[in-house]
Amino acid sequence: MEPVTIIGYIAATLGTICWVPQMMKTWISRETKDLSLWANLLMLANLTMWLTYGILLGAWPIIVANLISILFVGSIVTAKLIYK
């Protein structure tokens, strides 16, 4: 594997796992009043655009990271809508 691909996977992993603590805290506490719905919706749109970009390039680190991040941020948005 080329060094640039390794860097891509490391960046993708870090960018993806950063959502785990917020997602877990949100679902465990069911407390969302301090979360911005608009900020999370914009992040979801951002991740969707990065996923599209990754698909167009065939760049697997970008594709995998953004698919997983979309699930995590989507989960946070869902919790925000449920637990207003």
C-alpha positions in Angstrom: 0.0 0.0 0.0 1.3 3.4 -0.9 2.1 6.0 1.8 -0.5 8.4 0.5 -3.2 5.7 0.8 -2.1 4.9 4.4 -2.3 8.6 5.3 -5.8 8.7 3.7 -6.9 5.7 5.8 -5.5 7.2 9.0 -7.2 10.5 8.3 -10.4 8.7 7.4 -10.3 6.7 10.6 -9.7 9.7 12.8 -12.4 11.8 11.1 -14.9 9.0 11.5 -14.2 8.0 15.1 -14.5 11.6 16.3 -18.3 11.2 16.0 -18.5 8.1 18.2 -18.4 9.9 21.6 -21.0 12.5 20.6 -23.3 9.8 19.1 -23.0 7.6 22.2 -23.5 10.4 24.6 -26.5 11.6 22.7 -28.2 8.2 22.6 -27.3 7.3 26.2 -28.3 10.6 27.8 -31.2 11.4 25.3 -30.2 15.0 25.9 -30.0 17.1 22.7 -30.9 20.6 23.7 -27.3 21.8 23.4 -26.8 20.3 19.9 -27.5 22.4 16.9 -29.8 20.7 14.4 -28.6 23.1 11.6 -24.9 22.4 12.3 -25.5 18.7 12.2 -27.6 18.9 9.0 -24.9 21.0 7.4 -22.3 18.4 8.4 -24.5 15.7 7.0 -24.7 17.6 3.7 -20.9 18.1 3.8 -20.3 14.4 4.4 -22.6 13.5 1.5 -20.7 15.7 -0.8 -17.4 14.2 0.3 -18.9 10.7 -0.3 -19.9 11.7 -3.8 -16.5 13.1 -4.4 -14.9 9.9 -3.2 -17.1 7.8 -5.4 -16.3 9.9 -8.4 -12.6 9.5 -7.7 -12.9 5.9 -6.7 -11.0 6.8 -3.5 -11.9 4.1 -0.9 -10.6 5.9 2.2 -12.9 8.8 1.4 -15.8 6.5 0.5 -15.6 4.3 3.6 -15.0 7.1 6.1 -17.9 9.2 4.8 -20.4 6.3 4.6 -19.7 5.5 8.3 -19.7 9.2 9.3 -23.0 9.7 7.5 -24.4 6.9 9.7 -23.0 8.5 12.9 -24.1 12.0 12.1 -27.4 10.8 10.8 -27.9 9.0 14.1 -27.2 12.3 16.0 -29.7 14.2 13.8 -32.3 11.4 14.4 -31.8 11.7 18.1 -32.1 15.5 17.9 -35.4 15.1 16.1 -36.7 12.5 18.6 -35.4 14.0 21.9 -36.0 17.7 21.3 
